[in-house]
Amino acid sequence: MTDEYQKWEYRVQTIGSLFGTKDELIQATLDEWGEEGWEAVNVFTPENSGKITIVAKRPLTERVRRMRSMPLQR
């Protein structure tokens, strides 16, 4: 049986500071991620933090799958 479902990799990052997150920083982060193939799927503000957390996904490629299966080099 072949796997017919798309597999995804996810990225989560919190940006900003206690004093807030500038729109320019949000835009620059999203632009950079977009260039790398990431699509933001959720953006939220952790309670009372002034920061924002971005959750993004992109299709999981065979190259990334192989890299994840390799033992860590120390």
HTML snippet that shows the backbone in 3Dmol.js (N, CA, C, O; Angstrom):
<script src="https://3Dmol.org/build/3Dmol-min.js"></script>
<div id="view" style="width:600px;height:400px;position:relative"></div>
<script>
const pdb = `
ATOM      1  N   MET A   1       0.841  -1.177   0.000  1.00  0.00           N
ATOM      2  CA  MET A   1       0.000   0.000   0.000  1.00  0.00           C
ATOM      3  C   MET A   1       0.894   1.251   0.000  1.00  0.00           C
ATOM      4  O   MET A   1       1.825   1.350   0.799  1.00  0.00           O
ATOM      5  N   THR A   2       0.613   2.190  -0.885  1.00  0.00           N
ATOM      6  CA  THR A   2       1.410   3.416  -0.938  1.00  0.00           C
ATOM      7  C   THR A   2       0.832   4.453   0.007  1.00  0.00           C
ATOM      8  O   THR A   2      -0.370   4.494   0.269  1.00  0.00           O
ATOM      9  N   ASP A   3       1.724   5.282   0.504  1.00  0.00           N
ATOM     10  CA  ASP A   3       1.312   6.352   1.408  1.00  0.00           C
ATOM     11  C   ASP A   3       0.826   7.522   0.572  1.00  0.00           C
ATOM     12  O   ASP A   3       1.628   8.184  -0.088  1.00  0.00           O
ATOM     13  N   GLU A   4      -0.467   7.786   0.588  1.00  0.00           N
ATOM     14  CA  GLU A   4      -1.027   8.826  -0.262  1.00  0.00           C
ATOM     15  C   GLU A   4      -1.242  10.153   0.466  1.00  0.00           C
ATOM     16  O   GLU A   4      -1.744  11.108  -0.127  1.00  0.00           O
ATOM     17  N   TYR A   5      -0.873  10.220   1.721  1.00  0.00           N
ATOM     18  CA  TYR A   5      -1.060  11.445   2.485  1.00  0.00           C
ATOM     19  C   TYR A   5       0.207  12.284   2.473  1.00  0.00           C
ATOM     20  O   TYR A   5       1.316  11.758   2.568  1.00  0.00           O
ATOM     21  N   GLN A   6       0.031  13.590   2.354  1.00  0.00           N
ATOM     22  CA  GLN A   6       1.172  14.515   2.422  1.00  0.00           C
ATOM     23  C   GLN A   6       1.733  14.503   3.835  1.00  0.00           C
ATOM     24  O   GLN A   6       0.980  14.551   4.807  1.00  0.00           O
ATOM     25  N   LYS A   7       3.039  14.438   3.947  1.00  0.00           N
ATOM     26  CA  LYS A   7       3.697  14.530   5.254  1.00  0.00           C
ATOM     27  C   LYS A   7       4.266  15.936   5.384  1.00  0.00           C
ATOM     28  O   LYS A   7       4.715  16.525   4.401  1.00  0.00           O
ATOM     29  N   TRP A   8       4.248  16.469   6.599  1.00  0.00           N
ATOM     30  CA  TRP A   8       4.659  17.837   6.859  1.00  0.00           C
ATOM     31  C   TRP A   8       5.762  17.871   7.897  1.00  0.00           C
ATOM     32  O   TRP A   8       5.874  16.972   8.730  1.00  0.00           O
ATOM     33  N   GLU A   9       6.576  18.915   7.841  1.00  0.00           N
ATOM     34  CA  GLU A   9       7.465  19.243   8.950  1.00  0.00           C
ATOM     35  C   GLU A   9       6.988  20.588   9.482  1.00  0.00           C
ATOM     36  O   GLU A   9       6.452  21.410   8.739  1.00  0.00           O
ATOM     37  N   TYR A  10       7.188  20.798  10.764  1.00  0.00           N
ATOM     38  CA  TYR A  10       6.672  21.997  11.424  1.00  0.00           C
ATOM     39  C   TYR A  10       7.803  22.787  12.069  1.00  0.00           C
ATOM     40  O   TYR A  10       8.853  22.251  12.425  1.00  0.00           O
ATOM     41  N   ARG A  11       7.546  24.066  12.202  1.00  0.00           N
ATOM     42  CA  ARG A  11       8.503  24.977  12.823  1.00  0.00           C
ATOM     43  C   ARG A  11       7.710  25.876  13.771  1.00  0.00           C
ATOM     44  O   ARG A  11       6.661  26.403  13.400  1.00  0.00           O
ATOM     45  N   VAL A  12       8.206  26.046  14.978  1.00  0.00           N
ATOM     46  CA  VAL A  12       7.554  26.902  15.975  1.00  0.00           C
ATOM     47  C   VAL A  12       8.622  27.819  16.542  1.00  0.00           C
ATOM     48  O   VAL A  12       9.690  27.365  16.953  1.00  0.00           O
ATOM     49  N   GLN A  13       8.328  29.112  16.562  1.00  0.00           N
ATOM     50  CA  GLN A  13       9.294  30.066  17.114  1.00  0.00           C
ATOM     51  C   GLN A  13       8.542  31.218  17.762  1.00  0.00           C
ATOM     52  O   GLN A  13       7.550  31.712  17.228  1.00  0.00           O
ATOM     53  N   THR A  14       9.032  31.635  18.921  1.00  0.00           N
ATOM     54  CA  THR A  14       8.482  32.796  19.613  1.00  0.00           C
ATOM     55  C   THR A  14       9.447  33.956  19.405  1.00  0.00           C
ATOM     56  O   THR A  14      10.650  33.824  19.629  1.00  0.00           O
ATOM     57  N   ILE A  15       8.905  35.100  18.972  1.00  0.00           N
ATOM     58  CA  ILE A  15       9.736  36.276  18.707  1.00  0.00           C
ATOM     59  C   ILE A  15       9.192  37.467  19.484  1.00  0.00           C
ATOM     60  O   ILE A  15       8.055  37.460  19.955  1.00  0.00           O
ATOM     61  N   GLY A  16      10.039  38.495  19.606  1.00  0.00           N
ATOM     62  CA  GLY A  16       9.624  39.710  20.291  1.00  0.00           C
ATOM     63  C   GLY A  16      10.179  39.782  21.698  1.00  0.00           C
ATOM     64  O   GLY A  16      11.083  39.036  22.074  1.00  0.00           O
ATOM     65  N   SER A  17       9.613  40.699  22.464  1.00  0.00           N
ATOM     66  CA  SER A  17      10.073  40.892  23.835  1.00  0.00           C
ATOM     67  C   SER A  17       8.885  41.228  24.717  1.00  0.00           C
ATOM     68  O   SER A  17       7.754  41.356  24.249  1.00  0.00           O
ATOM     69  N   LEU A  18       9.164  41.366  25.984  1.00  0.00           N
ATOM     70  CA  LEU A  18       8.130  41.712  26.952  1.00  0.00           C
ATOM     71  C   LEU A  18       7.443  43.028  26.578  1.00  0.00           C
ATOM     72  O   LEU A  18       6.299  43.278  26.959  1.00  0.00           O
ATOM     73  N   PHE A  19       8.164  43.862  25.826  1.00  0.00           N
ATOM     74  CA  PHE A  19       7.639  45.180  25.460  1.00  0.00           C
ATOM     75  C   PHE A  19       6.873  45.172  24.152  1.00  0.00           C
ATOM     76  O   PHE A  19       6.456  46.227  23.674  1.00  0.00           O
ATOM     77  N   GLY A  20       6.679  43.989  23.557  1.00  0.00           N
ATOM     78  CA  GLY A  20       5.900  43.894  22.332  1.00  0.00           C
ATOM     79  C   GLY A  20       6.738  43.399  21.161  1.00  0.00           C
ATOM     80  O   GLY A  20       7.949  43.206  21.263  1.00  0.00           O
ATOM     81  N   THR A  21       6.049  43.205  20.058  1.00  0.00           N
ATOM     82  CA  THR A  21       6.700  42.708  18.851  1.00  0.00           C
ATOM     83  C   THR A  21       6.387  43.662  17.720  1.00  0.00           C
ATOM     84  O   THR A  21       5.221  43.871  17.385  1.00  0.00           O
ATOM     85  N   LYS A  22       7.405  44.235  17.135  1.00  0.00           N
ATOM     86  CA  LYS A  22       7.220  45.199  16.052  1.00  0.00           C
ATOM     87  C   LYS A  22       6.746  44.490  14.788  1.00  0.00           C
ATOM     88  O   LYS A  22       7.180  43.380  14.479  1.00  0.00           O
ATOM     89  N   ASP A  23       5.847  45.156  14.064  1.00  0.00           N
ATOM     90  CA  ASP A  23       5.331  44.605  12.814  1.00  0.00           C
ATOM     91  C   ASP A  23       6.458  44.274  11.846  1.00  0.00           C
ATOM     92  O   ASP A  23       6.386  43.285  11.116  1.00  0.00           O
ATOM     93  N   GLU A  24       7.505  45.107  11.841  1.00  0.00           N
ATOM     94  CA  GLU A  24       8.621  44.885  10.929  1.00  0.00           C
ATOM     95  C   GLU A  24       9.322  43.557  11.218  1.00  0.00           C
ATOM     96  O   GLU A  24       9.745  42.866  10.291  1.00  0.00           O
ATOM     97  N   LEU A  25       9.448  43.197  12.492  1.00  0.00           N
ATOM     98  CA  LEU A  25      10.075  41.932  12.868  1.00  0.00           C
ATOM     99  C   LEU A  25       9.203  40.759  12.429  1.00  0.00           C
ATOM    100  O   LEU A  25       9.705  39.759  11.916  1.00  0.00           O
ATOM    101  N   ILE A  26       7.906  40.890  12.632  1.00  0.00           N
ATOM    102  CA  ILE A  26       6.980  39.831  12.209  1.00  0.00           C
ATOM    103  C   ILE A  26       7.066  39.646  10.696  1.00  0.00           C
ATOM    104  O   ILE A  26       7.188  38.521  10.210  1.00  0.00           O
ATOM    105  N   GLN A  27       7.003  40.742   9.960  1.00  0.00           N
ATOM    106  CA  GLN A  27       7.053  40.668   8.503  1.00  0.00           C
ATOM    107  C   GLN A  27       8.373  40.090   8.018  1.00  0.00           C
ATOM    108  O   GLN A  27       8.385  39.250   7.119  1.00  0.00           O
ATOM    109  N   ALA A  28       9.483  40.526   8.598  1.00  0.00           N
ATOM    110  CA  ALA A  28      10.796  40.016   8.190  1.00  0.00           C
ATOM    111  C   ALA A  28      10.899  38.514   8.459  1.00  0.00           C
ATOM    112  O   ALA A  28      11.426  37.770   7.631  1.00  0.00           O
ATOM    113  N   THR A  29      10.402  38.072   9.599  1.00  0.00           N
ATOM    114  CA  THR A  29      10.433  36.646   9.939  1.00  0.00           C
ATOM    115  C   THR A  29       9.592  35.847   8.947  1.00  0.00           C
ATOM    116  O   THR A  29      10.039  34.819   8.438  1.00  0.00           O
ATOM    117  N   LEU A  30       8.375  36.320   8.671  1.00  0.00           N
ATOM    118  CA  LEU A  30       7.504  35.607   7.736  1.00  0.00           C
ATOM    119  C   LEU A  30       8.070  35.613   6.318  1.00  0.00           C
ATOM    120  O   LEU A  30       7.960  34.615   5.605  1.00  0.00           O
ATOM    121  N   ASP A  31       8.680  36.736   5.900  1.00  0.00           N
ATOM    122  CA  ASP A  31       9.305  36.792   4.571  1.00  0.00           C
ATOM    123  C   ASP A  31      10.445  35.785   4.458  1.00  0.00           C
ATOM    124  O   ASP A  31      10.567  35.081   3.456  1.00  0.00           O
ATOM    125  N   GLU A  32      11.275  35.723   5.494  1.00  0.00           N
ATOM    126  CA  GLU A  32      12.407  34.789   5.500  1.00  0.00           C
ATOM    127  C   GLU A  32      11.908  33.348   5.436  1.00  0.00           C
ATOM    128  O   GLU A  32      12.417  32.538   4.662  1.00  0.00           O
ATOM    129  N   TRP A  33      10.913  33.042   6.255  1.00  0.00           N
ATOM    130  CA  TRP A  33      10.364  31.690   6.269  1.00  0.00           C
ATOM    131  C   TRP A  33       9.713  31.345   4.932  1.00  0.00           C
ATOM    132  O   TRP A  33       9.833  30.217   4.455  1.00  0.00           O
ATOM    133  N   GLY A  34       9.025  32.313   4.328  1.00  0.00           N
ATOM    134  CA  GLY A  34       8.393  32.085   3.030  1.00  0.00           C
ATOM    135  C   GLY A  34       9.417  31.734   1.966  1.00  0.00           C
ATOM    136  O   GLY A  34       9.170  30.879   1.116  1.00  0.00           O
ATOM    137  N   GLU A  35      10.577  32.401   2.013  1.00  0.00           N
ATOM    138  CA  GLU A  35      11.661  32.095   1.075  1.00  0.00           C
ATOM    139  C   GLU A  35      12.163  30.660   1.241  1.00  0.00           C
ATOM    140  O   GLU A  35      12.640  30.040   0.290  1.00  0.00           O
ATOM    141  N   GLU A  36      12.047  30.145   2.465  1.00  0.00           N
ATOM    142  CA  GLU A  36      12.498  28.785   2.762  1.00  0.00           C
ATOM    143  C   GLU A  36      11.394  27.750   2.553  1.00  0.00           C
ATOM    144  O   GLU A  36      11.597  26.561   2.799  1.00  0.00           O
ATOM    145  N   GLY A  37      10.217  28.208   2.094  1.00  0.00           N
ATOM    146  CA  GLY A  37       9.124  27.286   1.813  1.00  0.00           C
ATOM    147  C   GLY A  37       8.152  27.054   2.953  1.00  0.00           C
ATOM    148  O   GLY A  37       7.265  26.207   2.850  1.00  0.00           O
ATOM    149  N   TRP A  38       8.310  27.807   4.055  1.00  0.00           N
ATOM    150  CA  TRP A  38       7.410  27.650   5.205  1.00  0.00           C
ATOM    151  C   TRP A  38       6.138  28.457   4.989  1.00  0.00           C
ATOM    152  O   TRP A  38       6.173  29.546   4.416  1.00  0.00           O
ATOM    153  N   GLU A  39       5.013  27.916   5.452  1.00  0.00           N
ATOM    154  CA  GLU A  39       3.726  28.608   5.420  1.00  0.00           C
ATOM    155  C   GLU A  39       3.212  28.727   6.855  1.00  0.00           C
ATOM    156  O   GLU A  39       3.037  27.720   7.541  1.00  0.00           O
ATOM    157  N   ALA A  40       2.973  29.955   7.302  1.00  0.00           N
ATOM    158  CA  ALA A  40       2.449  30.159   8.655  1.00  0.00           C
ATOM    159  C   ALA A  40       1.031  29.608   8.721  1.00  0.00           C
ATOM    160  O   ALA A  40       0.194  29.918   7.874  1.00  0.00           O
ATOM    161  N   VAL A  41       0.772  28.790   9.733  1.00  0.00           N
ATOM    162  CA  VAL A  41      -0.565  28.216   9.903  1.00  0.00           C
ATOM    163  C   VAL A  41      -1.245  28.721  11.166  1.00  0.00           C
ATOM    164  O   VAL A  41      -2.456  28.568  11.329  1.00  0.00           O
ATOM    165  N   ASN A  42      -0.459  29.330  12.070  1.00  0.00           N
ATOM    166  CA  ASN A  42      -1.039  29.895  13.284  1.00  0.00           C
ATOM    167  C   ASN A  42      -0.065  30.911  13.867  1.00  0.00           C
ATOM    168  O   ASN A  42       1.147  30.694  13.872  1.00  0.00           O
ATOM    169  N   VAL A  43      -0.598  31.998  14.347  1.00  0.00           N
ATOM    170  CA  VAL A  43       0.185  33.018  15.035  1.00  0.00           C
ATOM    171  C   VAL A  43      -0.622  33.401  16.276  1.00  0.00           C
ATOM    172  O   VAL A  43      -1.803  33.736  16.183  1.00  0.00           O
ATOM    173  N   PHE A  44       0.028  33.346  17.434  1.00  0.00           N
ATOM    174  CA  PHE A  44      -0.692  33.707  18.651  1.00  0.00           C
ATOM    175  C   PHE A  44       0.239  34.396  19.627  1.00  0.00           C
ATOM    176  O   PHE A  44       1.461  34.329  19.497  1.00  0.00           O
ATOM    177  N   THR A  45      -0.353  35.054  20.600  1.00  0.00           N
ATOM    178  CA  THR A  45       0.403  35.759  21.633  1.00  0.00           C
ATOM    179  C   THR A  45       0.274  34.994  22.947  1.00  0.00           C
ATOM    180  O   THR A  45      -0.816  34.914  23.515  1.00  0.00           O
ATOM    181  N   PRO A  46       1.379  34.432  23.432  1.00  0.00           N
ATOM    182  CA  PRO A  46       1.313  33.799  24.749  1.00  0.00           C
ATOM    183  C   PRO A  46       0.879  34.835  25.790  1.00  0.00           C
ATOM    184  O   PRO A  46       1.353  35.971  25.780  1.00  0.00           O
ATOM    185  N   GLU A  47       0.001  34.447  26.660  1.00  0.00           N
ATOM    186  CA  GLU A  47      -0.618  35.365  27.618  1.00  0.00           C
ATOM    187  C   GLU A  47       0.407  36.196  28.393  1.00  0.00           C
ATOM    188  O   GLU A  47       1.363  35.663  28.956  1.00  0.00           O
ATOM    189  N   ASN A  48       0.188  37.507  28.409  1.00  0.00           N
ATOM    190  CA  ASN A  48       1.002  38.467  29.153  1.00  0.00           C
ATOM    191  C   ASN A  48       2.488  38.456  28.786  1.00  0.00           C
ATOM    192  O   ASN A  48       3.325  38.804  29.619  1.00  0.00           O
ATOM    193  N   SER A  49       2.828  38.063  27.556  1.00  0.00           N
ATOM    194  CA  SER A  49       4.243  37.972  27.208  1.00  0.00           C
ATOM    195  C   SER A  49       4.716  39.134  26.340  1.00  0.00           C
ATOM    196  O   SER A  49       5.899  39.473  26.370  1.00  0.00           O
ATOM    197  N   GLY A  50       3.819  39.753  25.566  1.00  0.00           N
ATOM    198  CA  GLY A  50       4.225  40.778  24.619  1.00  0.00           C
ATOM    199  C   GLY A  50       4.860  40.188  23.374  1.00  0.00           C
ATOM    200  O   GLY A  50       5.136  40.911  22.416  1.00  0.00           O
ATOM    201  N   LYS A  51       5.093  38.890  23.376  1.00  0.00           N
ATOM    202  CA  LYS A  51       5.722  38.205  22.250  1.00  0.00           C
ATOM    203  C   LYS A  51       4.659  37.548  21.385  1.00  0.00           C
ATOM    204  O   LYS A  51       3.487  37.496  21.758  1.00  0.00           O
ATOM    205  N   ILE A  52       5.078  37.043  20.221  1.00  0.00           N
ATOM    206  CA  ILE A  52       4.176  36.230  19.416  1.00  0.00           C
ATOM    207  C   ILE A  52       4.863  34.915  19.085  1.00  0.00           C
ATOM    208  O   ILE A  52       6.083  34.844  18.941  1.00  0.00           O
ATOM    209  N   THR A  53       4.051  33.887  18.971  1.00  0.00           N
ATOM    210  CA  THR A  53       4.538  32.575  18.568  1.00  0.00           C
ATOM    211  C   THR A  53       3.969  32.273  17.191  1.00  0.00           C
ATOM    212  O   THR A  53       2.768  32.399  16.956  1.00  0.00           O
ATOM    213  N   ILE A  54       4.857  31.872  16.286  1.00  0.00           N
ATOM    214  CA  ILE A  54       4.469  31.538  14.924  1.00  0.00           C
ATOM    215  C   ILE A  54       4.634  30.035  14.743  1.00  0.00           C
ATOM    216  O   ILE A  54       5.668  29.464  15.089  1.00  0.00           O
ATOM    217  N   VAL A  55       3.598  29.402  14.195  1.00  0.00           N
ATOM    218  CA  VAL A  55       3.643  27.982  13.854  1.00  0.00           C
ATOM    219  C   VAL A  55       3.549  27.911  12.332  1.00  0.00           C
ATOM    220  O   VAL A  55       2.649  28.498  11.732  1.00  0.00           O
ATOM    221  N   ALA A  56       4.484  27.187  11.712  1.00  0.00           N
ATOM    222  CA  ALA A  56       4.507  27.088  10.255  1.00  0.00           C
ATOM    223  C   ALA A  56       4.717  25.634   9.847  1.00  0.00           C
ATOM    224  O   ALA A  56       5.156  24.805  10.643  1.00  0.00           O
ATOM    225  N   LYS A  57       4.391  25.345   8.585  1.00  0.00           N
ATOM    226  CA  LYS A  57       4.608  23.999   8.064  1.00  0.00           C
ATOM    227  C   LYS A  57       5.087  24.100   6.621  1.00  0.00           C
ATOM    228  O   LYS A  57       4.882  25.107   5.942  1.00  0.00           O
ATOM    229  N   ARG A  58       5.733  23.024   6.176  1.00  0.00           N
ATOM    230  CA  ARG A  58       6.096  22.866   4.768  1.00  0.00           C
ATOM    231  C   ARG A  58       6.144  21.372   4.482  1.00  0.00           C
ATOM    232  O   ARG A  58       6.333  20.567   5.393  1.00  0.00           O
ATOM    233  N   PRO A  59       5.975  21.007   3.225  1.00  0.00           N
ATOM    234  CA  PRO A  59       6.002  19.574   2.905  1.00  0.00           C
ATOM    235  C   PRO A  59       7.323  18.946   3.334  1.00  0.00           C
ATOM    236  O   PRO A  59       8.393  19.527   3.150  1.00  0.00           O
ATOM    237  N   LEU A  60       7.230  17.766   3.900  1.00  0.00           N
ATOM    238  CA  LEU A  60       8.408  17.020   4.324  1.00  0.00           C
ATOM    239  C   LEU A  60       9.008  16.354   3.090  1.00  0.00           C
ATOM    240  O   LEU A  60       8.362  15.537   2.434  1.00  0.00           O
ATOM    241  N   THR A  61      10.243  16.711   2.785  1.00  0.00           N
ATOM    242  CA  THR A  61      10.895  16.174   1.595  1.00  0.00           C
ATOM    243  C   THR A  61      11.675  14.912   1.945  1.00  0.00           C
ATOM    244  O   THR A  61      11.960  14.646   3.113  1.00  0.00           O
ATOM    245  N   GLU A  62      12.009  14.157   0.937  1.00  0.00           N
ATOM    246  CA  GLU A  62      12.800  12.942   1.121  1.00  0.00           C
ATOM    247  C   GLU A  62      14.161  13.276   1.723  1.00  0.00           C
ATOM    248  O   GLU A  62      14.664  12.518   2.552  1.00  0.00           O
ATOM    249  N   ARG A  63      14.774  14.407   1.322  1.00  0.00           N
ATOM    250  CA  ARG A  63      16.073  14.833   1.849  1.00  0.00           C
ATOM    251  C   ARG A  63      15.990  15.064   3.356  1.00  0.00           C
ATOM    252  O   ARG A  63      16.854  14.605   4.103  1.00  0.00           O
ATOM    253  N   VAL A  64      14.952  15.774   3.804  1.00  0.00           N
ATOM    254  CA  VAL A  64      14.791  16.050   5.234  1.00  0.00           C
ATOM    255  C   VAL A  64      14.502  14.754   5.977  1.00  0.00           C
ATOM    256  O   VAL A  64      15.000  14.550   7.084  1.00  0.00           O
ATOM    257  N   ARG A  65      13.707  13.882   5.383  1.00  0.00           N
ATOM    258  CA  ARG A  65      13.402  12.598   6.004  1.00  0.00           C
ATOM    259  C   ARG A  65      14.681  11.800   6.249  1.00  0.00           C
ATOM    260  O   ARG A  65      14.856  11.208   7.314  1.00  0.00           O
ATOM    261  N   ARG A  66      15.576  11.786   5.254  1.00  0.00           N
ATOM    262  CA  ARG A  66      16.850  11.058   5.400  1.00  0.00           C
ATOM    263  C   ARG A  66      17.708  11.685   6.486  1.00  0.00           C
ATOM    264  O   ARG A  66      18.310  10.976   7.292  1.00  0.00           O
ATOM    265  N   MET A  67      17.767  13.040   6.511  1.00  0.00           N
ATOM    266  CA  MET A  67      18.580  13.737   7.523  1.00  0.00           C
ATOM    267  C   MET A  67      18.086  13.413   8.927  1.00  0.00           C
ATOM    268  O   MET A  67      18.887  13.240   9.846  1.00  0.00           O
ATOM    269  N   ARG A  68      16.784  13.331   9.094  1.00  0.00           N
ATOM    270  CA  ARG A  68      16.221  13.053  10.420  1.00  0.00           C
ATOM    271  C   ARG A  68      16.494  11.621  10.870  1.00  0.00           C
ATOM    272  O   ARG A  68      16.525  11.345  12.069  1.00  0.00           O
ATOM    273  N   SER A  69      16.692  10.712   9.922  1.00  0.00           N
ATOM    274  CA  SER A  69      16.922   9.321  10.289  1.00  0.00           C
ATOM    275  C   SER A  69      18.389   9.028  10.586  1.00  0.00           C
ATOM    276  O   SER A  69      18.724   7.947  11.071  1.00  0.00           O
ATOM    277  N   MET A  70      19.278  10.005  10.289  1.00  0.00           N
ATOM    278  CA  MET A  70      20.707   9.811  10.564  1.00  0.00           C
ATOM    279  C   MET A  70      21.005  10.028  12.040  1.00  0.00           C
ATOM    280  O   MET A  70      20.384  10.874  12.684  1.00  0.00           O
ATOM    281  N   PRO A  71      21.964   9.258  12.584  1.00  0.00           N
ATOM    282  CA  PRO A  71      22.348   9.501  13.986  1.00  0.00           C
ATOM    283  C   PRO A  71      23.007  10.876  14.095  1.00  0.00           C
ATOM    284  O   PRO A  71      23.644  11.346  13.152  1.00  0.00           O
ATOM    285  N   LEU A  72      22.848  11.506  15.242  1.00  0.00           N
ATOM    286  CA  LEU A  72      23.448  12.820  15.482  1.00  0.00           C
ATOM    287  C   LEU A  72      24.958  12.708  15.506  1.00  0.00           C
ATOM    288  O   LEU A  72      25.513  11.792  16.113  1.00  0.00           O
ATOM    289  N   GLN A  73      25.620  13.642  14.843  1.00  0.00           N
ATOM    290  CA  GLN A  73      27.091  13.709  14.842  1.00  0.00           C
ATOM    291  C   GLN A  73      27.532  14.576  16.017  1.00  0.00           C
ATOM    292  O   GLN A  73      27.118  15.731  16.121  1.00  0.00           O
ATOM    293  N   ARG A  74      28.349  14.043  16.884  1.00  0.00           N
ATOM    294  CA  ARG A  74      28.811  14.830  18.043  1.00  0.00           C
ATOM    295  C   ARG A  74      30.297  15.000  17.995  1.00  0.00           C
ATOM    296  O   ARG A  74      30.875  15.631  18.880  1.00  0.00           O
TER     297      ARG A  74
END
`;
const viewer = $3Dmol.createViewer("view");
viewer.addModel(pdb, "pdb");
viewer.setStyle({}, {cartoon: {color: "spectrum"}});
viewer.zoomTo();
viewer.render();
</script>
